Amino acid sequence: MEKDSAVQQFLDQTISLTDQAVDHHRKRGFTDLTVAFGCTGGQHRSVFCAERLAAHLRTIEGVHIDLQHRELERTI
């Protein structure tokens, strides 16, 4: 996934948008924000992107992450 330019572009744009949302929510005094990914099987790209976004968000002071992979243990 790291070498797939389409996935990386999607992730870069998602991180940028999420950073804006976090900043906006904090300024308005909100404490919760949900971000969800979905794909056909829910076991590859969505997991990769969720893990990468969570790692990025953990670098922001005061942001706490509850990462859940809803479909990861589901058999295909």
Summary of the structure (lengths in Angstrom):
residues: 76
radius of gyration: 13.3
end to end distance: 20.1
largest distance: 41.9
contacts: 150
relative contact order: 0.16
helix: 47%
strand: 0%
